[in-house]
Amino acid sequence: MTSVNLKPVLYVEDDENDVFFMQKVWSALALPNPLEIVRDGKEAVDYFSDPAQPANLSLILLDLNLPRRPGLDVLKWIREQPRLCTLPILILTSSSHERDVHSAYRLGANAYLLKPPQAKDLNGLVQGISDFWLQRNQPPPDPREFETNPG
């Protein structure tokens, strides 16, 4: 049985072309989850630091090479926040450096995906993300539900 999770996806990406093509593919695939965009690492942390901002995302697509605050630092910060620590985070980057891959998984990334070299190849990657992470994967419950009832 397929479960459908319609909560937003947060895309943390500073490259305008990458954002443009992601939005275009998202729309072309008619994905029902809203795609929210933040443009750098500081903006990502600010997004979650706002107490009015709920942590009700399906997942985060996080680039590593971000201005103002690197993606690995953002990943580490998110994993340290009790209300955010179980959110699925997929690294979506052009870096294939083994050190980056190791660091991302060590800091709690759920997956490490390389950006396709051609924009036309983005469709397949996004469709795969949708099929698994947005339709088949059972998302974690809100950790706040377990703060008063840890059993």
N, C-alpha and C positions, 0 to 999 in steps of 0.2 A: 504494500500500500504506500502510495506517495503522499507525503505531507507537504503542504505548500505554506511557506513562511513569507508573508508579505511586508515584513518590516524593512526599513530602508537599508541600503548598502552605502557605506561611507568610502569614498575614493579619495585618498590622500595623494595628490599628484601636482607638481608644479609646472610641468611641461604643457603648454597650451595645446600643442598638437596632440599629445597623448589624451588630454581631457576631451578635445574635440572628437577624436576617433572613438573613444570609449562611449561618449554620449551618443554618437551616431550608431554604433553597433548595438548599444543598449536599446535604442529606439527601434532599430531595424528588426531586432529579435523580439520586440514587443514584450520585454521582461516586465512583469507586474510590480516588482520591487522598485520603489523610488531610488534613484541614484543621487546621493548628496555628494558635493565636491568641497574639499578644502584644499588650499593651494600650497601649504607648507607645513613643516613640523610644528611650529609655534601655534599656527591656526588650528591644527589638529588637537593639541593639548588644550587650547582655549575652548574649543568646541565641547570638550568633555568637562572642563573646569567650571562651566556655567551650571550652577545647581538646578536651573530651570530646564536644562537639556537632559531629557531622559536617555538612558543607556539602552534603548530598545532597538538596537540595530540587528540585522541578520548577520552581517559580517563587515570586516574592514579590509579594503584593498589598499595596501601601504607600499609606497615607493621608498627606497632606501636613500637615494640622493636627493635630499630636500634642503631648501634654504632655511635659515634661522634655527632649525633644530633637526638633526639627522633622523632618518627613519628608525634606525636601531635604538636611538634614545627615546623616540616616541613609543616604540614597542615596549621597551623596558618600563617606561612610565605607566603605560596602560596596564601592564601585567602587575604593577604594584598597587593599583586602585581596586579595592574590594568590590565595588559595584561594576567594574569593567573587566576584571581579570579572566573571566571565562568567555569573553567575546571571541569568536573565531577571527583570526587575523591571517590573511594571505599576503605574503610579500609578493609584490608585482614590480619587478625591477629589470633593468638591463644588465646588472652586474652578475656575472657568473663566477666571481672570485670565491674560491673555497672558504676563505676567511669570513666573507659576508654570509655565505650559506650556513656555516657552522655557528656564527654569532646569532643569526636570526633564529635558528632552531633552539640554541641554548637559552635565548631570552624568551622563548615561548611561542614562536610562530607556528601556526598550524600547517602551513604549506609555503613553499618557496617556488614561485613561478617566474620564468623569464618572459619578458615582453617579446612578442614576435618581432622579427626584424622588418617585416612588411605589414603595413596597416591592414591589408586585405586578409591576413592570417589571424587577426584579432577575433573575428567571428567565432572560429572554432574554440579558441581559448575561453571566451566569454560564455559560449554555449555550454562548455564543459563545467565551468564554475557554477553556472545556473543549475545544470542537471544535478550535480552532486550537492553543492553547498546550500542552494536555495530550495531544492525540491526533495532530495532524498535524505540529507543530513538532518538529524534531530538536533535542533539548536539547544544550547544550554538554557536552563531556566534563569530567571533574574536572581543573582546571588543574594539580593536583599531579602528574598523569601526565606532564606536559611539563616539570617542573622539572629532571629529570635527563636528559631526552631531548627537547630543544627542536626537533629537526628534524622 
